[in-house]
Amino acid sequence: MAKTLLKGGRVVDPGNAIDRVADVLVVDGKVVQLGQAIDPGEADVIDVTGKVVAPGLVDIHCHLRDPGFPEREDFQSGTRAAARGGFTTLIAMPNTSPVCDNIIVTEYVLSKSKRVGIVNVLPYGAITMGQQGQELTPFVDLVAAGCVAFSDDGQPVMNSGLMRQALIQAKAINKVLAVHCEDKPITGEGVINDGEVSRRLGIKGIPYTSEAVMVGRDILLAEEVSGQVHICHVGCARSVELIRSGRQRGIAVSGEVIPHYLNTTDENMVTMEGRFKIKPPFGSKCDQEALKQGLVDGTIEVIATDHAPYTVAEKKRDFLREAPFGLIGLEAALGVVLTEMVHSGLLSLSDTLAKMTSNPARLLRLNKGTLGIGQDADIVIIDLDQEWQVKASENESRCRNCPQDGRWLKGKAVLTMVGGRVVMKDDKILI
């Protein structure tokens, strides 16, 4: 019988409304006791005095690139990056090669990630076959195979009638659609946010309406069919307003913010570095403030990474025409969020962690994200006061396209436990 006692830490479990100093006893991979002065017996004792003990972080938006793109990421490197960042559960997007639109790929993701990965990995199924936006995937079959939700992330479902039908089918099986909101004809050849910076640089901009028009459409469709829709990587103020209005009207709409948006704006684009080229593009300072306010007032329930690795060679291609859109985020995400939301005083630690643990787990109906008795011992230990510099060259991820590279952050995961097993301690992967 394997026993571990996490002793003397500040236990912050938002899903169970816990925020107090306590011990946590883990036996055979499960949380069995939480309280004061627990007798360790024969347990291994880890002194976490002065640290935060929280549920392992849950990322419902990441790209692990397997199958198809091992030069960018694979289940080994991606899950090691996750463990280093305090994440214990990842929901992998389906834009692989082949696309996760069938039972065979679903089973591959589940089996290989379990075999070589060190954190939990669950797959999204694609909304449409091949993510081509023409034909819906077999939702029921994919759920039976292990998909936990559906997304065509990276591609919008441009056909409104097909999107409406997808919402109806997802509702019938109590699953969520996580949607990439982009009107491609509006995006056109745009590269960065359309605004003062793009005009100053003479670069074709992406209007905010490219995102907001589709956000509005999907909210209206969800309202009409009484469905549920989750807006991926919300990037502009207008989208926050639309989500807020929809929620006030009782529509089942949720949204997520990517940590990088919290401390990066289109002003950073003046360097024209590939690591800043993403969709939706980094917006203005006003957009950034709207995203933060959305987190504060509860309009935005989830913080997710949109970890999207590309090789150094890919990101060094011509910025305007060839460099791909995407960034990595698993290893820096928690530090950015703690720095920008908690240490700034905008959000309490508990409310912030809820958006990275219990909220995303509840949204996708996963049995994760809390430290309840009997739950899997997926746990992160956080040093709130540790100041550290992001060094992308030292990442566990295969790729380096991180907007945070070189920045100093405050707050870091110092230990990650998955199913009762310590997989990361003090930045070192232990298995």
Secondary structure, DSSP 4 states (H G I P E B T S, - for coil): --EEEEEEEEEEEGGGTEEEEEEEEEETTEEEEEESS---TTPEEEE-TTSEEEEPEEEEEE---TTT-TTT--HHHHHHHHHHHTEEEEEE-S-SSS-S-SHHHHHHHHHHHHHH-SSEEEEEEPSBGGG-SSSB--HHHHHHHT--EEE-TTS----HHHHHHHHHHHHHTT--EEE----HHHHTT--EESSHHHHHHT--EE-THHHHHHHHHHHHHHHHHT-EEEE-S--SHHHHHHHHHHHHTT-EEEEEE-GGGGT--GGGGGG--GGG--SSPP--HHHHHHHHHHHHTTS--EE---B----HHHHTS-TTTTSPP-B--TTTHHHHHIIIIITTTSS-HHHHHHTTTHHHHHHTT-S-S---TTSB--EEEEEEEEEEE--GGG-SSS----TTTT-EEEEEEEEEEETTEEEEETTEE--
